[in-house]
Amino acid sequence: MSIFKMKKLDVKHYLGIYLTRKQMQEDGITNPSIAIKTFTLNFVSKLSKMPLDEEIIIEGNAFIDSKGNIIATRPSEENE
């Protein structure tokens, strides 16, 4: 398994992306699995409570804060 690490992306970046995805799901523009819809709702909720400049790192399917805490884990496509 390879680990993909992205640095210098913050809460503001991901909150913008996932708010758009959430709206698209609510509007019926996209229709992902229940697992992805649940992930999107929970992730937006968690990000909304964090400082916008907090760095987020992606390792595999996990979104991790600058202190090494897992914020959320995206369901794998195999489980969708």
N, C-alpha and C positions, 0 to 999 in steps of 0.2 A: 504494500500500500504506500503510495506516495503522499507526502504532506505538502499541500500548497499553502504557502504563507504570503499574505498580502499585508503590507504595512502602510501606515500613514493614511488610512481611511478611518473616518470617525463616525460617531453616532449620527451627526447631521447628514452625512452621505447615505448611510443605510436607511435612516428614517425616511428620507425623501423617496428612496427607491421602494421601500416596503409600504409606505402610505399609498403610493401610486398603485402598487400591486393589489393592496387591500381594496382600494376603490374600484379597480377593474374587476375584481372578483365579485364585489357587491353589486356592480352594474351588470354583471353577466357577460362582460367582454371576454373574460377568461373563466375557465371552469376546471381548476385543478382538483386533485383528490381532496377528500376531507382532511387527511393528514396535513397537507400543504396549507389548506385554508386555516386550520387550527394553528399551525406554526406561524402563519402570517399574522393572525390576530394577537397571539401571545408575544411575538417578537416586537410588533409595533407598540404594544402595551409596555413592555420592558424598556424599549428604547426611549419612549416618551418620558420616562422618569429619570433618564440619565443626562449628564451634562453633554451638550452638543459637541464639545471639542474632545470628548473621551475617545481615545484610539480604540479601534476594533480590529482584531486579527482573526483571520480565518485559518483554521487548521482542520483539514478534512471537511466534515459537515458542521463543525462547531464554530460558533462566533464567540470570541473570547475578548474580555476587556483587558486593559493595560496592566491589571494586577494579576492576570492569569485565571480569572474566574470565568467559567462558561456562562454566557448570557443565554444562549439557546443552541439547540442542535437541530439542523434541518433534516427532516426525514429523508432517508435515501430513496432513490428512484425505485429500487427493488421493492420497497415497502409501500409504494403509492397505490 
